[in-house]
């Protein structure tokens, strides 16, 4: 396999059901394995996926997609931004396929913190390393959110439809800033 293993995990989520009082159902969430052939988990991203290069979204390979998945969603965020979490990309209603090509737009995109409807790679202003986290969600249905939806709207829509999750963490530090 040409790509590198990133992360896989399994967790359980308790989801309360409205008319059942205090009863809840435990849903198992599959651990997706997320790979990128251009960088490993917790390693530096090549500049081509940042503002210092072509600023393309990296190609991702997603394994262990549950059979009940009808779509994928991706949230890319910088956990080290000075003013809190910074959103680089929101995309949902992607087909539940193994390979997500570089600079794909096979889904519906939301408004990122650069105020655009597309992937915008890391571009930290200060001279320190930032973590860019690619969060991949497998969902049991298409979300149907309109283009331009916010990260809060996307997270809320994901909540009741999550059947798998995995992430890839890339790092980036600008040179000569």
N, C-alpha and C positions, 0 to 999 in steps of 0.2 A: 504494500500500500504506500503510495507516494506522500500522503499527508500525515501529519503528526497527531497523535492522540492528545486531546485537550483535557476534557473533564467529563466524568460521568458520575451521576449519583442517583439515588432513589430516596424519596421521602414520602410521607403520608400527609394528607391534608384533610382536615375535618371541615365539612361543609354543612352548616345547619339547614334544615328544611322547614319552611314557613309554618305549615299547619300541624307539624308533628311535635310541638312543644319543645322540650329540651333534648329530644332525640336528634342524633346526627348520624350521617353516613360517612364512613371513612373511605376516601377515594385514594387509590394508589396512583402516584405520579411517576411515570417512567423517566429514568435517567437518560437523557439524550447524550450522545457523544458528539462533540463538536470539534472539527478539525479544520486546519488551514494549512495548505502546503507551503506557505510563505513565511510563517512564524509559528513558534510553539507557545503554549500557554505560559503566561508570565514572562515572556521574552519580548524583545524590542520588535516593533512592526517596521517593515521597510517603508521608506519615505513615500513610495508611490501611493500608499493608502492614507496619506496625510496632506495637510495644506502645503507642505514643502515639496510635494510631488504632483502626480496626476489627480490626487484626491478621489480615487476610485474606491468603492467598497471592495474588500477582499473577497475572493471566492471562499465559500464555506462548504464543508461536507458535514452532513448531519446523519448520524447513524442511530439505530434503535428507535426510529419513529414508530409510535404505537399504531396498530392496525386501525384503531378507531379515529385516528387523526384525519381531519378533513382540511386542515390548513395549518400554516406556520405563521408566526409573528416574530419580529426581531425588534428589540430595543437596544440601541448602542448608546452607552453613556460614559461620561468621564466622571469617575468618583472622586477625583482630586482637584476639581475646579475650585477656585478661590471662593466663589459665592454659592457653593453647594454643588449638587449633581448637575452636569451639563449634558443635554441630550444632543447626540450627533445624528441619529437616524431613527425613524419610526417607520416600519413597514409591516403590513398584515395582509391576510387573505392570500398569502403565498401558497402555491400548491405544496403539499407535503411530500417533497421529493428530496432525495439524498444530496444532490448537488445544487447549490445556489451560486450561480455564476457571478463573476465580478461585474459590478455596476448594473445589477439586475433591477428591473422595475416590473416584475411579474405580479406585483401586489399593489396595494393601495398605500400611499405614503402620507405620513402625518407631518405636522410642522415641527421642525427641530429648533434648537435654541439659536441657530444662525438665522432663523425666520425664513427657511426655505423648505420645500418639499422634496428633499433628496438627501443622500448620504453626504455628509461633510465630515471629513476626517479630523483627527486631533490636531490642534493648533495652539498649544499652550503658550501664553504670553510670557511667562517667566521661565527662568533657566532651571527648571526642575522636572523630574520625570512624572508623567501622568499615566494612569491606567485607563485604557479604553476597554470597556466590558461589552462584549457581544452576547446579549441574552436572547436565547432562542426558545420559543414556546411552541409546543405542539397543542393544537386545539381541536375539540370535537365538532366544530362547525365553523363556517365562514362567519366573521364578525359583522360584516356589512356596515362598518363605520364609514362616514364620508371622508374623502380626502381632506387633509388639513386638520384632522382631529388632533387633540393634545395628548401628551403622554398620560395625563390623568385619566382621560376618556379611554385610552387604549388599555391601561392597567385595569380599570374597572370592568371593561368588556371581557378581558382575559379571565378574570377571576373565576367565573362559574363554568368555564369551558376548558380549563387546563388539564391536559392528559400527559404532558411530557415537558421537561425543562432541561436545558444544559447551557453552558456558557464557555466562552473563550475570552481570556484576558490578555490583551496586548499592551505593551508599554511604549511610550514615545517621549522623547526629550528633544526639543528643537536645538539646533546648533546655530551659533552666531545671532542670537536674539538679544 
